[in-house]
Amino acid sequence: MAARRKAGGEAGADTEGAERLERGRKLFARECRFVTGAASPDGIPEGRLPEVALAGRSNVGKSSLVNALTGRQMLAKVSRTPGRTRQINFFSLGKRLTLVDLPGYGYARAGKREKAAWGRLVEGYLKGRAPLRRVCLLIDARLGPTAADREVMARLDAAAVSYQAVLTKSDKVKEGPLARLCAGLAQELKGHPAAHPEIMVTSARTGRGIAELRAALAELAA
């Protein structure tokens, strides 16, 4: 009898998980269109839908992830040049969720004035942004969290902005080191009050973790 109850529970969990993935698939199959780009705090539009922002070091793969999530290869421009994205880009997903592509940080060749301007722009967006449900903090799986990533974590903690670690480029890391990275990062995140406990492992190239991330973000949609 106990075995039957356990089997039934597992089947229910599988069904619930499949339904969750399907909700994510349906949401990201909707039309996703570019709304606007803000190059200054004055250009940031008023938020009317729940928002999810993507943040990360320059060239961490934000644009590639946006394209993978939406299934549209040219929705967000992908560049091999770090620091190319210099504005906050807003995308409306099926009129239910706004995806926000934040400028990359940590690009060494950017001048001090340029870095300061980017910092003011991003902080101006994050500060008191009522529609913002979560920041996806993208971390290159080949490198793990850097000093720049940890600085952003501290700022998000201080601002009480919920964020979730999303590992990118996982296809370029072997499973053993990847598992150790996840374990170490999970332990580190326990000390961050604004951090979501679940770490998402993704690859825009192979599609790993994309369905799961879609499902997680769909739960935040209107």
Phi and psi restraints in degrees (value plus and minus 20) as a CYANA .aco file:
   2 ALA   PHI     -82.9   -42.9
   2 ALA   PSI     -59.2   -19.2
   3 ALA   PHI     -84.2   -44.2
   3 ALA   PSI     -58.3   -18.3
   4 ARG   PHI     -85.6   -45.6
   4 ARG   PSI     -62.1   -22.1
   5 ARG   PHI     -82.4   -42.4
   5 ARG   PSI     -60.6   -20.6
   6 LYS   PHI     -85.0   -45.0
   6 LYS   PSI     -63.4   -23.4
   7 ALA   PHI     -83.4   -43.4
   7 ALA   PSI     -60.4   -20.4
   8 GLY   PHI     -83.8   -43.8
   8 GLY   PSI     -58.5   -18.5
   9 GLY   PHI     -84.5   -44.5
   9 GLY   PSI     -60.6   -20.6
  10 GLU   PHI     -85.9   -45.9
  10 GLU   PSI     -59.6   -19.6
  11 ALA   PHI     -84.2   -44.2
  11 ALA   PSI     -59.9   -19.9
  12 GLY   PHI     -83.9   -43.9
  12 GLY   PSI     -60.3   -20.3
  13 ALA   PHI     -85.2   -45.2
  13 ALA   PSI     -59.4   -19.4
  14 ASP   PHI     -83.4   -43.4
  14 ASP   PSI     -61.8   -21.8
  15 THR   PHI     -84.7   -44.7
  15 THR   PSI     -63.6   -23.6
  16 GLU   PHI     -82.7   -42.7
  16 GLU   PSI     -61.2   -21.2
  17 GLY   PHI     -84.6   -44.6
  17 GLY   PSI     -60.1   -20.1
  18 ALA   PHI     -85.4   -45.4
  18 ALA   PSI     -59.5   -19.5
  19 GLU   PHI     -85.9   -45.9
  19 GLU   PSI     -57.7   -17.7
  20 ARG   PHI     -84.1   -44.1
  20 ARG   PSI     -64.2   -24.2
  21 LEU   PHI     -83.6   -43.6
  21 LEU   PSI     -57.8   -17.8
  22 GLU   PHI     -87.3   -47.3
  22 GLU   PSI     -58.6   -18.6
  23 ARG   PHI     -81.9   -41.9
  23 ARG   PSI     -60.4   -20.4
  24 GLY   PHI     -85.1   -45.1
  24 GLY   PSI     -61.8   -21.8
  25 ARG   PHI     -81.5   -41.5
  25 ARG   PSI     -64.9   -24.9
  26 LYS   PHI     -83.9   -43.9
  26 LYS   PSI     -61.1   -21.1
  27 LEU   PHI     -83.0   -43.0
  27 LEU   PSI     -67.4   -27.4
  28 PHE   PHI     -99.6   -59.6
  28 PHE   PSI     -24.9    15.1
  29 ALA   PHI    -104.1   -64.1
  29 ALA   PSI     -31.9     8.1
  30 ARG   PHI     -90.5   -50.5
  30 ARG   PSI     147.3   187.3
  31 GLU   PHI     -82.1   -42.1
  31 GLU   PSI     112.3   152.3
  32 CYS   PHI    -142.9  -102.9
  32 CYS   PSI     100.4   140.4
  33 ARG   PHI    -149.1  -109.1
  33 ARG   PSI     128.2   168.2
  34 PHE   PHI     -90.2   -50.2
  34 PHE   PSI     110.4   150.4
  35 VAL   PHI    -118.2   -78.2
  35 VAL   PSI     -76.5   -36.5
  36 THR   PHI    -187.0  -147.0
  36 THR   PSI     143.3   183.3
  37 GLY   PHI    -141.4  -101.4
  37 GLY   PSI     112.8   152.8
  38 ALA   PHI    -130.9   -90.9
  38 ALA   PSI      97.4   137.4
  39 ALA   PHI    -117.6   -77.6
  39 ALA   PSI     -24.7    15.3
  40 SER   PHI    -167.3  -127.3
  40 SER   PSI     138.8   178.8
  41 PRO   PHI     -75.5   -35.5
  41 PRO   PSI     -52.0   -12.0
  42 ASP   PHI     -87.2   -47.2
  42 ASP   PSI     -41.6    -1.6
  43 GLY   PHI    -109.7   -69.7
  43 GLY   PSI     -22.4    17.6
  44 ILE   PHI     -91.7   -51.7
  44 ILE   PSI     103.0   143.0
  45 PRO   PHI     -95.7   -55.7
  45 PRO   PSI     139.8   179.8
  46 GLU   PHI     -88.9   -48.9
  46 GLU   PSI     113.8   153.8
  47 GLY   PHI    -106.6   -66.6
  47 GLY   PSI     107.7   147.7
  48 ARG   PHI    -134.6   -94.6
  48 ARG   PSI     -36.9     3.1
  49 LEU   PHI    -137.6   -97.6
  49 LEU   PSI     140.8   180.8
  50 PRO   PHI     -77.4   -37.4
  50 PRO   PSI     123.2   163.2
  51 GLU   PHI    -141.9  -101.9
  51 GLU   PSI     125.1   165.1
  52 VAL   PHI    -145.9  -105.9
  52 VAL   PSI     103.0   143.0
  53 ALA   PHI    -122.7   -82.7
  53 ALA   PSI     124.2   164.2
  54 LEU   PHI    -130.6   -90.6
  54 LEU   PSI     101.3   141.3
  55 ALA   PHI    -146.0  -106.0
  55 ALA   PSI     134.4   174.4
  56 GLY   PHI     151.0   191.0
  56 GLY   PSI     150.7   190.7
  57 ARG   PHI     -82.1   -42.1
  57 ARG   PSI     135.9   175.9
  58 SER   PHI     -75.6   -35.6
  58 SER   PSI     113.9   153.9
  59 ASN   PHI      49.2    89.2
  59 ASN   PSI       2.9    42.9
  60 VAL   PHI     -98.9   -58.9
  60 VAL   PSI     -37.6     2.4
  61 GLY   PHI      91.1   131.1
  61 GLY   PSI       7.8    47.8
  62 LYS   PHI     -82.8   -42.8
  62 LYS   PSI     -69.2   -29.2
  63 SER   PHI     -84.3   -44.3
  63 SER   PSI     -59.8   -19.8
  64 SER   PHI     -82.4   -42.4
  64 SER   PSI     -57.3   -17.3
  65 LEU   PHI     -89.4   -49.4
  65 LEU   PSI     -61.3   -21.3
  66 VAL   PHI     -78.4   -38.4
  66 VAL   PSI     -65.0   -25.0
  67 ASN   PHI     -84.0   -44.0
  67 ASN   PSI     -59.8   -19.8
  68 ALA   PHI     -88.0   -48.0
  68 ALA   PSI     -61.4   -21.4
  69 LEU   PHI     -82.2   -42.2
  69 LEU   PSI     -62.1   -22.1
  70 THR   PHI    -111.4   -71.4
  70 THR   PSI     -31.0     9.0
  71 GLY   PHI      50.2    90.2
  71 GLY   PSI       3.3    43.3
  72 ARG   PHI    -144.1  -104.1
  72 ARG   PSI      87.5   127.5
  73 GLN   PHI     -84.6   -44.6
  73 GLN   PSI     -47.1    -7.1
  74 MET   PHI    -133.7   -93.7
  74 MET   PSI      -3.9    36.1
  75 LEU   PHI     -83.8   -43.8
  75 LEU   PSI     -70.5   -30.5
  76 ALA   PHI    -131.1   -91.1
  76 ALA   PSI     113.1   153.1
  77 LYS   PHI     -89.7   -49.7
  77 LYS   PSI     113.8   153.8
  78 VAL   PHI    -125.3   -85.3
  78 VAL   PSI     109.3   149.3
  79 SER   PHI    -149.5  -109.5
  79 SER   PSI     123.8   163.8
  80 ARG   PHI    -105.2   -65.2
  80 ARG   PSI     -25.1    14.9
  81 THR   PHI    -114.2   -74.2
  81 THR   PSI      94.2   134.2
  82 PRO   PHI     -79.1   -39.1
  82 PRO   PSI     123.1   163.1
  83 GLY   PHI      62.2   102.2
  83 GLY   PSI      -8.9    31.1
  84 ARG   PHI     -89.4   -49.4
  84 ARG   PSI     -59.0   -19.0
  85 THR   PHI     -95.8   -55.8
  85 THR   PSI      94.1   134.1
  86 ARG   PHI    -138.8   -98.8
  86 ARG   PSI      -4.4    35.6
  87 GLN   PHI    -163.6  -123.6
  87 GLN   PSI     148.1   188.1
  88 ILE   PHI    -110.7   -70.7
  88 ILE   PSI     102.2   142.2
  89 ASN   PHI    -125.0   -85.0
  89 ASN   PSI     113.0   153.0
  90 PHE   PHI    -131.5   -91.5
  90 PHE   PSI     111.6   151.6
  91 PHE   PHI    -146.1  -106.1
  91 PHE   PSI     110.6   150.6
  92 SER   PHI    -114.0   -74.0
  92 SER   PSI     103.6   143.6
  93 LEU   PHI    -125.6   -85.6
  93 LEU   PSI      82.0   122.0
  94 GLY   PHI      36.7    76.7
  94 GLY   PSI       4.2    44.2
  95 LYS   PHI      37.2    77.2
  95 LYS   PSI       7.5    47.5
  96 ARG   PHI    -143.9  -103.9
  96 ARG   PSI     -43.7    -3.7
  97 LEU   PHI    -171.5  -131.5
  97 LEU   PSI     120.9   160.9
  98 THR   PHI    -126.8   -86.8
  98 THR   PSI     104.2   144.2
  99 LEU   PHI    -114.1   -74.1
  99 LEU   PSI     111.4   151.4
 100 VAL   PHI    -140.2  -100.2
 100 VAL   PSI      96.2   136.2
 101 ASP   PHI    -115.6   -75.6
 101 ASP   PSI      87.8   127.8
 102 LEU   PHI    -106.2   -66.2
 102 LEU   PSI     131.1   171.1
 103 PRO   PHI     -80.5   -40.5
 103 PRO   PSI     124.4   164.4
 104 GLY   PHI     -89.1   -49.1
 104 GLY   PSI     134.7   174.7
 105 TYR   PHI    -141.0  -101.0
 105 TYR   PSI     147.8   187.8
 106 GLY   PHI      62.2   102.2
 106 GLY   PSI      -5.6    34.4
 107 TYR   PHI    -103.4   -63.4
 107 TYR   PSI      93.0   133.0
 108 ALA   PHI     -84.0   -44.0
 108 ALA   PSI     -51.1   -11.1
 109 ARG   PHI     -99.4   -59.4
 109 ARG   PSI     -31.3     8.7
 110 ALA   PHI     -89.9   -49.9
 110 ALA   PSI     120.0   160.0
 111 GLY   PHI     -91.6   -51.6
 111 GLY   PSI     143.0   183.0
 112 LYS   PHI     -80.2   -40.2
 112 LYS   PSI     -61.8   -21.8
 113 ARG   PHI     -83.6   -43.6
 113 ARG   PSI     -61.5   -21.5
 114 GLU   PHI     -86.6   -46.6
 114 GLU   PSI     -63.0   -23.0
 115 LYS   PHI     -81.1   -41.1
 115 LYS   PSI     -61.7   -21.7
 116 ALA   PHI     -84.3   -44.3
 116 ALA   PSI     -59.3   -19.3
 117 ALA   PHI     -85.6   -45.6
 117 ALA   PSI     -61.4   -21.4
 118 TRP   PHI     -83.4   -43.4
 118 TRP   PSI     -61.6   -21.6
 119 GLY   PHI     -82.1   -42.1
 119 GLY   PSI     -63.2   -23.2
 120 ARG   PHI     -84.2   -44.2
 120 ARG   PSI     -58.0   -18.0
 121 LEU   PHI     -84.0   -44.0
 121 LEU   PSI     -69.2   -29.2
 122 VAL   PHI     -88.2   -48.2
 122 VAL   PSI     -63.8   -23.8
 123 GLU   PHI     -85.7   -45.7
 123 GLU   PSI     -54.0   -14.0
 124 GLY   PHI     -84.3   -44.3
 124 GLY   PSI     -52.6   -12.6
 125 TYR   PHI     -93.8   -53.8
 125 TYR   PSI     -66.5   -26.5
 126 LEU   PHI     -89.1   -49.1
 126 LEU   PSI     -52.9   -12.9
 127 LYS   PHI     -86.6   -46.6
 127 LYS   PSI      94.3   134.3
 128 GLY   PHI      43.4    83.4
 128 GLY   PSI       8.5    48.5
 129 ARG   PHI    -101.5   -61.5
 129 ARG   PSI      75.8   115.8
 130 ALA   PHI     -79.4   -39.4
 130 ALA   PSI     -60.8   -20.8
 131 PRO   PHI     -94.0   -54.0
 131 PRO   PSI     -30.9     9.1
 132 LEU   PHI     -91.6   -51.6
 132 LEU   PSI      96.6   136.6
 133 ARG   PHI    -113.0   -73.0
 133 ARG   PSI     -53.7   -13.7
 134 ARG   PHI    -185.3  -145.3
 134 ARG   PSI     129.0   169.0
 135 VAL   PHI    -126.2   -86.2
 135 VAL   PSI     104.7   144.7
 136 CYS   PHI    -107.4   -67.4
 136 CYS   PSI      91.2   131.2
 137 LEU   PHI    -112.1   -72.1
 137 LEU   PSI      85.2   125.2
 138 LEU   PHI    -101.2   -61.2
 138 LEU   PSI     110.7   150.7
 139 ILE   PHI    -148.1  -108.1
 139 ILE   PSI     108.0   148.0
 140 ASP   PHI     -86.2   -46.2
 140 ASP   PSI      99.6   139.6
 141 ALA   PHI     -84.7   -44.7
 141 ALA   PSI     -41.0    -1.0
 142 ARG   PHI     -94.5   -54.5
 142 ARG   PSI     -45.5    -5.5
 143 LEU   PHI    -128.9   -88.9
 143 LEU   PSI     -48.6    -8.6
 144 GLY   PHI      54.7    94.7
 144 GLY   PSI    -199.3  -159.3
 145 PRO   PHI     -84.9   -44.9
 145 PRO   PSI     111.9   151.9
 146 THR   PHI    -119.9   -79.9
 146 THR   PSI     156.1   196.1
 147 ALA   PHI     -80.6   -40.6
 147 ALA   PSI     -57.7   -17.7
 148 ALA   PHI     -86.0   -46.0
 148 ALA   PSI     -60.1   -20.1
 149 ASP   PHI     -82.5   -42.5
 149 ASP   PSI     -63.3   -23.3
 150 ARG   PHI     -87.7   -47.7
 150 ARG   PSI     -51.8   -11.8
 151 GLU   PHI     -85.2   -45.2
 151 GLU   PSI     -61.4   -21.4
 152 VAL   PHI     -85.7   -45.7
 152 VAL   PSI     -61.6   -21.6
 153 MET   PHI     -75.4   -35.4
 153 MET   PSI     -65.9   -25.9
 154 ALA   PHI     -82.9   -42.9
 154 ALA   PSI     -59.9   -19.9
 155 ARG   PHI     -86.7   -46.7
 155 ARG   PSI     -60.2   -20.2
 156 LEU   PHI     -87.7   -47.7
 156 LEU   PSI     -57.6   -17.6
 157 ASP   PHI     -79.8   -39.8
 157 ASP   PSI     -67.0   -27.0
 158 ALA   PHI     -84.1   -44.1
 158 ALA   PSI     -53.5   -13.5
 159 ALA   PHI    -107.6   -67.6
 159 ALA   PSI     -22.2    17.8
 160 ALA   PHI      37.3    77.3
 160 ALA   PSI      21.4    61.4
 161 VAL   PHI    -121.2   -81.2
 161 VAL   PSI      99.7   139.7
 162 SER   PHI     -84.3   -44.3
 162 SER   PSI     114.5   154.5
 163 TYR   PHI    -161.2  -121.2
 163 TYR   PSI     135.9   175.9
 164 GLN   PHI    -152.1  -112.1
 164 GLN   PSI     111.9   151.9
 165 ALA   PHI     -95.3   -55.3
 165 ALA   PSI     110.1   150.1
 166 VAL   PHI    -146.8  -106.8
 166 VAL   PSI      92.8   132.8
 167 LEU   PHI    -100.2   -60.2
 167 LEU   PSI     111.0   151.0
 168 THR   PHI    -129.0   -89.0
 168 THR   PSI     144.9   184.9
 169 LYS   PHI      38.1    78.1
 169 LYS   PSI      16.1    56.1
 170 SER   PHI     -85.9   -45.9
 170 SER   PSI     -41.0    -1.0
 171 ASP   PHI     -87.8   -47.8
 171 ASP   PSI     -33.6     6.4
 172 LYS   PHI    -117.3   -77.3
 172 LYS   PSI     -10.6    29.4
 173 VAL   PHI    -148.1  -108.1
 173 VAL   PSI     117.4   157.4
 174 LYS   PHI     -90.1   -50.1
 174 LYS   PSI     137.0   177.0
 175 GLU   PHI     -82.6   -42.6
 175 GLU   PSI     -57.9   -17.9
 176 GLY   PHI     -81.2   -41.2
 176 GLY   PSI     -77.2   -37.2
 177 PRO   PHI     -80.2   -40.2
 177 PRO   PSI     -54.0   -14.0
 178 LEU   PHI     -85.3   -45.3
 178 LEU   PSI     -62.6   -22.6
 179 ALA   PHI     -83.7   -43.7
 179 ALA   PSI     -60.3   -20.3
 180 ARG   PHI     -86.6   -46.6
 180 ARG   PSI     -58.5   -18.5
 181 LEU   PHI     -81.6   -41.6
 181 LEU   PSI     -65.7   -25.7
 182 CYS   PHI     -82.0   -42.0
 182 CYS   PSI     -62.2   -22.2
 183 ALA   PHI     -84.8   -44.8
 183 ALA   PSI     -64.1   -24.1
 184 GLY   PHI     -87.2   -47.2
 184 GLY   PSI     -59.8   -19.8
 185 LEU   PHI     -88.1   -48.1
 185 LEU   PSI     -59.5   -19.5
 186 ALA   PHI     -80.5   -40.5
 186 ALA   PSI     -60.9   -20.9
 187 GLN   PHI     -85.6   -45.6
 187 GLN   PSI     -61.0   -21.0
 188 GLU   PHI     -84.8   -44.8
 188 GLU   PSI     -60.0   -20.0
 189 LEU   PHI     -87.5   -47.5
 189 LEU   PSI     -40.1    -0.1
 190 LYS   PHI     -81.2   -41.2
 190 LYS   PSI     -44.3    -4.3
 191 GLY   PHI    -109.4   -69.4
 191 GLY   PSI     -14.4    25.6
 192 HIS   PHI    -133.7   -93.7
 192 HIS   PSI      91.5   131.5
 193 PRO   PHI     -83.8   -43.8
 193 PRO   PSI     -46.9    -6.9
 194 ALA   PHI    -113.7   -73.7
 194 ALA   PSI     -22.0    18.0
 195 ALA   PHI    -101.5   -61.5
 195 ALA   PSI     114.5   154.5
 196 HIS   PHI     -93.0   -53.0
 196 HIS   PSI     118.5   158.5
 197 PRO   PHI     -91.4   -51.4
 197 PRO   PSI     -45.1    -5.1
 198 GLU   PHI    -105.1   -65.1
 198 GLU   PSI     109.1   149.1
 199 ILE   PHI    -118.9   -78.9
 199 ILE   PSI     109.5   149.5
 200 MET   PHI    -117.5   -77.5
 200 MET   PSI     110.9   150.9
 201 VAL   PHI    -128.2   -88.2
 201 VAL   PSI      99.1   139.1
 202 THR   PHI    -152.2  -112.2
 202 THR   PSI     141.3   181.3
 203 SER   PHI    -165.9  -125.9
 203 SER   PSI      97.1   137.1
 204 ALA   PHI     -87.6   -47.6
 204 ALA   PSI     -45.0    -5.0
 205 ARG   PHI     -97.5   -57.5
 205 ARG   PSI     -65.8   -25.8
 206 THR   PHI    -115.9   -75.9
 206 THR   PSI     -36.0     4.0
 207 GLY   PHI      69.2   109.2
 207 GLY   PSI     -18.1    21.9
 208 ARG   PHI     -79.7   -39.7
 208 ARG   PSI     110.4   150.4
 209 GLY   PHI      55.8    95.8
 209 GLY   PSI     -23.7    16.3
 210 ILE   PHI     -87.2   -47.2
 210 ILE   PSI     -65.4   -25.4
 211 ALA   PHI     -81.9   -41.9
 211 ALA   PSI     -59.7   -19.7
 212 GLU   PHI     -87.9   -47.9
 212 GLU   PSI     -58.3   -18.3
 213 LEU   PHI     -89.3   -49.3
 213 LEU   PSI     -59.3   -19.3
 214 ARG   PHI     -76.8   -36.8
 214 ARG   PSI     -64.9   -24.9
 215 ALA   PHI     -82.7   -42.7
 215 ALA   PSI     -62.6   -22.6
 216 ALA   PHI     -83.9   -43.9
 216 ALA   PSI     -60.4   -20.4
 217 LEU   PHI     -94.9   -54.9
 217 LEU   PSI     -51.1   -11.1
 218 ALA   PHI     -81.9   -41.9
 218 ALA   PSI     -50.2   -10.2
 219 GLU   PHI     -88.7   -48.7
 219 GLU   PSI     -35.2     4.8
 220 LEU   PHI    -116.6   -76.6
 220 LEU   PSI     -26.7    13.3
 221 ALA   PHI     -97.1   -57.1
 221 ALA   PSI     144.1   184.1
